[in-house]
Amino acid sequence: MTVLCIETSTSVCSAAICKDGVPVKQCISLEGGNHARLLPRYIEELLAFAREQGLAIEAVALSEGPGSYTGLRIGTSTAKGLCYGLDVPLIPIPTLDILVENFKFHNLQFTIHNSQSPILLPMIDARRMEVYTEVQSDQVPSNQEHKVNRAQAVVVESEDSILSPSLEERDGERLAVYYFGDGAAKCQSVLTSPNWHFVPGIVPEAQYMGAIVERKKLKGERNKELAYYEPYYLKEFIAAQSHVKGLKS
């Protein structure tokens, strides 16, 4: 399957073409604040590339959130328009899964400190000391309490606010915990346990979405109903008071 992938959930703006799960071409900007201007340009470049290479776009994959409200709306409206225009399905991908896919792709760079599989904590900035995160690990049972076993908004005050200490040990060994994403750096001052490791440079990128699409396809997961699809905001949008003269109520 040839998929056009769109990722606009954070300050990073990216789009890519993936074929059978493998990235073929990606356009990306790490500067932030230019999604509405850059994304149409990236899409135009990628569609032209697809035509040159004889690739027919069979689906559009979208990073569905959580993340920036503005970024998610820009990505969603663009993806829906493309799906209608190309007559292809929309495949939403959780943004936290994209972060984990990026980490796993570069995992050989990191030292696993014990024989157990590590605990992975993708983090997306939700302002102040709050992050969107979830625990991803084969070592943590899904029915355990006192942990983030699904995407949540968490105020990070210590390791315990995310993961119960009892869940960090297996067979007398402390599990390595890796946390990463644009919400992770600000947590270093409070996540200080020796087995907790901050990994810089991991951001959600469109090129890692193709592999997730292939896995969803193998599982036979159904695509979302296009007309009624909305991004996964996780938290309700709260409008701030305008500071522009003449717009104050």
C-alpha positions in Angstrom: 0.0 0.0 0.0 1.2 3.5 -0.9 0.2 5.9 1.8 0.5 9.7 2.1 1.2 10.4 5.8 0.5 13.8 7.6 1.9 14.8 11.0 1.1 18.2 12.5 0.3 17.5 16.1 3.3 19.4 17.6 5.6 22.2 16.6 7.1 19.8 14.0 5.4 19.8 10.6 6.0 16.8 8.4 4.4 14.8 5.5 5.7 11.7 3.8 5.0 9.0 1.3 5.4 5.4 2.5 5.1 2.3 0.5 4.5 -1.1 2.2 5.5 0.5 5.5 8.8 1.9 4.2 9.3 5.7 3.9 10.1 6.8 0.3 10.2 10.6 0.7 9.6 13.0 3.6 9.3 16.8 3.9 9.8 18.2 7.4 10.3 21.4 9.3 11.3 21.5 13.0 10.9 25.3 13.3 7.2 25.4 14.4 4.4 27.9 13.8 4.3 27.4 10.0 2.0 24.4 9.6 -0.7 26.2 7.6 1.9 27.6 5.2 4.2 24.5 4.9 1.8 21.6 4.8 0.1 22.5 1.4 3.6 23.0 -0.1 4.8 19.6 1.3 1.6 17.8 -0.1 2.1 19.4 -3.5 5.8 18.3 -3.6 4.9 14.7 -2.5 2.0 14.3 -4.9 4.3 15.5 -7.8 6.9 13.0 -6.6 4.4 10.2 -6.5 3.3 10.9 -10.1 6.9 10.9 -11.3 7.5 7.6 -9.6 4.3 6.1 -10.8 2.9 5.7 -7.3 -0.8 5.8 -6.8 -1.9 7.1 -3.3 -4.1 4.4 -1.8 -4.8 6.0 1.6 -4.0 9.0 3.7 -2.6 8.4 7.3 -3.1 11.2 9.8 -1.5 11.7 13.2 -4.7 12.0 15.2 -3.4 13.4 18.5 -3.3 14.3 21.3 -1.3 17.5 20.7 -1.7 21.1 19.5 -5.3 22.0 18.9 -4.4 24.2 15.9 -1.9 21.7 14.5 -4.4 18.9 14.7 -7.1 21.0 13.0 -4.8 21.9 10.1 -3.8 18.3 9.6 -7.3 17.0 9.8 -8.8 19.4 7.4 -6.0 18.8 4.9 -6.3 15.0 5.2 -10.0 15.0 4.8 -9.8 17.2 1.7 -7.2 14.8 0.2 -9.3 11.8 1.0 -12.3 13.3 -0.7 -10.3 14.5 -3.7 -8.4 11.2 -4.2 -11.3 9.0 -3.1 -9.1 7.1 -0.6 -9.7 6.1 3.0 -8.4 8.0 6.1 -6.3 6.1 8.6 -5.8 7.9 11.9 -2.6 7.0 13.9 -2.2 7.9 17.6 0.6 10.5 17.9 2.1 8.7 21.0 2.5 5.6 18.9 4.4 7.6 16.3 6.8 8.8 18.9 7.3 5.2 20.1 7.9 4.0 16.5 10.6 6.7 16.2 12.3 5.6 19.4 12.2 1.9 18.4 13.7 2.7 15.0 16.7 4.4 16.8 16.8 2.0 19.7 20.2 0.5 18.8 21.7 3.8 19.9 20.6 3.2 23.5 21.9 0.8 26.2 19.3 -1.4 27.8 20.4 -1.6 31.5 18.9 -5.0 32.3 17.7 -8.1 30.6 14.0 -7.0 30.7 12.2 -5.1 28.1 12.2 -1.3 28.9 9.2 0.8 29.7 8.6 3.5 27.1 7.0 6.8 28.0 6.2 9.0 25.0 5.4 12.6 26.1 3.8 15.4 24.3 3.9 18.9 25.8 0.6 20.0 27.3 2.0 23.2 28.9 3.5 23.9 32.3 4.4 20.5 33.9 1.6 18.7 32.2 2.2 16.1 29.4 0.1 13.8 27.3 1.6 10.3 27.9 1.0 6.6 28.3 2.9 3.6 29.4 4.0 1.3 26.6 5.7 -1.9 27.7 5.3 -5.7 27.5 6.4 -5.8 31.1 3.5 -3.9 32.6 0.2 -5.8 32.8 -2.8 -3.9 31.3 -5.0 -4.5 34.3 -2.6 -2.9 36.8 -3.7 0.2 38.7 -1.7 3.4 39.5 -0.2 3.8 36.1 -1.0 5.4 32.8 -2.2 2.5 30.7 -3.9 4.7 28.1 -3.3 8.3 26.8 -3.8 10.7 29.6 -3.0 14.3 30.5 -0.6 14.0 33.6 0.9 16.7 35.8 4.5 15.3 36.2 5.6 15.8 39.9 7.6 12.6 40.3 8.0 9.2 38.9 5.1 8.0 41.0 2.7 10.4 39.2 3.2 8.3 36.1 4.2 4.8 37.2 3.9 2.9 40.4 7.3 1.9 41.9 6.2 -1.7 42.2 5.7 -1.9 38.4 9.4 -1.0 37.7 10.8 -4.2 39.1 10.9 -7.7 37.5 12.8 -10.6 39.0 14.7 -8.4 41.3 15.9 -6.1 38.5 14.9 -2.4 38.0 13.4 -1.9 34.6 14.8 0.8 32.4 12.3 3.6 31.8 12.8 5.8 28.7 10.9 9.0 28.3 11.0 11.1 25.2 9.1 13.6 23.0 8.6 17.4 23.1 7.1 17.2 26.6 10.0 15.2 28.1 12.9 17.6 28.5 11.0 19.8 31.0 10.5 16.7 33.3 14.2 15.9 33.8 14.4 17.9 37.1 11.7 15.7 38.7 12.3 12.3 37.0 15.7 11.7 38.6 15.7 7.9 39.5 18.7 6.1 38.1 16.6 3.8 35.9 14.8 6.7 34.3 16.4 8.0 31.1 15.6 11.0 29.1 16.1 10.5 25.3 16.5 13.7 23.3 15.7 14.3 19.7 12.6 12.0 19.4 9.8 13.8 17.7 6.7 12.6 15.8 7.6 12.3 12.1 5.4 11.3 9.2 7.9 8.8 7.9 7.3 6.5 10.9 3.6 6.2 10.3 3.8 3.8 7.3 5.0 0.9 9.5 2.1 1.5 11.9 -0.4 1.5 8.9 0.9 -1.8 7.7 0.4 -3.4 11.2 -3.1 -2.0 11.4 -3.8 -3.4 7.9 -2.6 -6.9 9.0 -4.9 -6.8 12.0 -7.8 -6.0 9.8 -8.7 -2.8 11.6 -11.4 -0.8 9.9 -10.9 2.8 8.6 -12.7 5.7 10.2 -15.9 7.2 8.8 -14.5 10.2 7.0 -17.5 12.6 7.3 -17.7 12.3 11.1 -14.0 12.0 12.0 -12.6 14.4 14.5 -9.0 14.6 16.0 -8.2 13.1 19.4 -7.8 16.3 21.4 -7.9 14.4 24.8 -8.7 17.7 26.6 -11.3 20.2 25.8 -10.2 23.4 24.1 -10.2 26.5 26.4 -10.0 29.8 24.6 -7.7 32.4 26.1 -8.5 36.0 26.6 -7.4 38.0 23.6 -4.7 40.6 24.1 -5.3 42.3 20.7 -6.8 45.7 21.1 -10.4 45.8 20.0 -11.0 42.1 20.4 -11.5 42.1 24.2 -15.0 41.4 25.5 
